[in-house]
Structure formats: C-alpha cells, structure tokens
Amino acid sequence: MTKKERATFVINTLKELYPTIPVPLDHKDAYTLLIAVLLSAQCTDVRVNQITPLLFAKADNPYDMVKMTVEEIQDIIRPCGLSPMKSKGIYGLSHILIEKYNGEVPQSFEGLEELPAVGHKTASVVMSQAFGVPAFPVDTHIHRLMYRWGLSNGKNVVQTEKDAKAIFPKELWNDLHLQIIWYGREYSPARGWNLEKDIITRTIGSKKVLAELAGK
C-alpha cells in the first residue's frame, strides 16, 4: 500500500466507525471551549468535564471570571493539575479578552496564541471546533497513531501535524482529528494495546511497529 492508499483506508474506516463525532470536551461557546481545552493539558477530558461545570457555574464568561481571584479559580480547578499556571492563564486571558476583544474570543491563530497559557494545540482546537476553521490539533493519541500507521516518523508533534496536513484532505481535518482521538482511546491505546481489536494498525501499520509488537 502506498502512503496515500493507507490514508484513504484510515479515512474510510474512521467514517464507518464514527459517522457522527462527539466533541470530547463539554462547552457551550468559544470561551468555555477555550477554558476547557486549557484545563485539559496533562489532564483527562473526563476529569475536565467534571470540573468545568463547577467553574462555569461561577463564571462562564470573561467578565465574571475576572471578578474571581486567581486563588479562587485555582481552588476549583486544582483536580486538573498544573493549577497555579492554569488559574493565572485563565484570569490573565479573560482580562485580555475584555480589554482587547470586547469579551469575545479572537478568531485567529495569532490572536489566540498571544493569550496566556494558550499554545498552538489549544488554538487549533478552538479554531476547528468553535469556528470551523480547518486545523489539525495533535494530541498524544494522534501523535501515537500517525507513527503506528507509518504516516509520520514520531519525531515530534510539530512534524506529526505537518505530515497529517500533507496527507489528509483539508476539508476532513476537523473531523479526522476527533475521529483519530476516539479511535486511539477505544482501539489503539498506549497501554493495554490489543492488535486484534486495532483494525487500522493491523491492516496498514508500519512494519517497524508490527515487528516491535511481534517481538514482545
């Protein structure tokens, strides 16, 4: 199979498995999505979805968020980990949204990435899921699977994103990045990986990955 044929197999298989694609993080608008994605760094989506209702009950917009102190925000989000950095980021970006953007989330990568605690991946999630702009946010699942499928060299997430954008059609990026995340969780996890369940890797996996697995 050529790389293009492998990519087509991935697209078709994921379309069958996930004809409708749930969004992992609960949110109601661009601001609540931005906060949820920021909280998800080194934290599970399940945990984030348990914490955001507590935070958003007090502040689901930047104007209410800046009425709280950094310490009050930190107390609520502590279970998500990295709470000192995240609470300062949430408070700081809320101030900037009010002062610079009339309380609205900017609809550009540049505007988002200038906000405190917002990196390229967070900006990409917001651009794709809140604004429908084609993006390919790479999380650990996507990074792992692109390597297992022989579609990227696994060097780093920057390279993985570049490879994904090169091989998959732009109009599918927003669906595919979510479909790959769900597939990684259900069929191709980092631990407890069962190749029999993992039809995509079983069919198109890189020879190196399959040989490593066979040698275990």
VENRA-V971647 format. One record per pair of residues at least 24 apart in sequence whose ideal C-beta (glycine too) atoms are under 7 Angstrom apart, sorted by the first residue. I is the first residue (numbers start at 0). J is the second residue. Records with the same first field share a line. If there is no record, write none. Layout:
# VENRA-V971647
I->J / J
This chain:
# VENRA-V971647
0->203
2->150 / 166
5->148 / 149 / 150 / 203
6->150 / 166 / 167
8->202 / 203
9->148 / 199
10->171
12->198 / 199
13->175 / 178 / 179 / 182
16->182
17->178 / 181
20->174 / 177 / 178
22->128 / 177
23->180
24->48
25->51
29->104 / 125 / 129 / 130
30->60 / 61 / 104
31->55 / 59
32->125 / 128 / 129
33->104 / 125
34->89
36->121 / 124 / 125
37->85 / 88 / 89 / 116 / 117 / 121
38->76 / 79 / 85
40->81
41->80 / 81
42->79 / 80
46->78 / 79
47->79
50->75 / 76 / 78 / 79
60->102
61->93 / 96 / 97 / 102
62->97 / 102
64->89 / 90 / 93
65->90 / 93 / 94 / 97
84->116
85->116
87->115
88->115 / 116
91->115
92->116 / 117
104->129
106->130
127->173 / 176
131->173
133->169 / 172 / 173
134->172 / 173
135->160 / 163 / 164 / 172 / 176
136->176
137->163
138->180
140->179 / 180 / 183 / 184
141->176 / 179 / 180
143->183 / 189
144->179 / 182 / 183 / 187
147->187 / 200 / 204 / 205 / 208
148->199 / 200 / 203 / 204 / 205
149->203 / 204 / 205
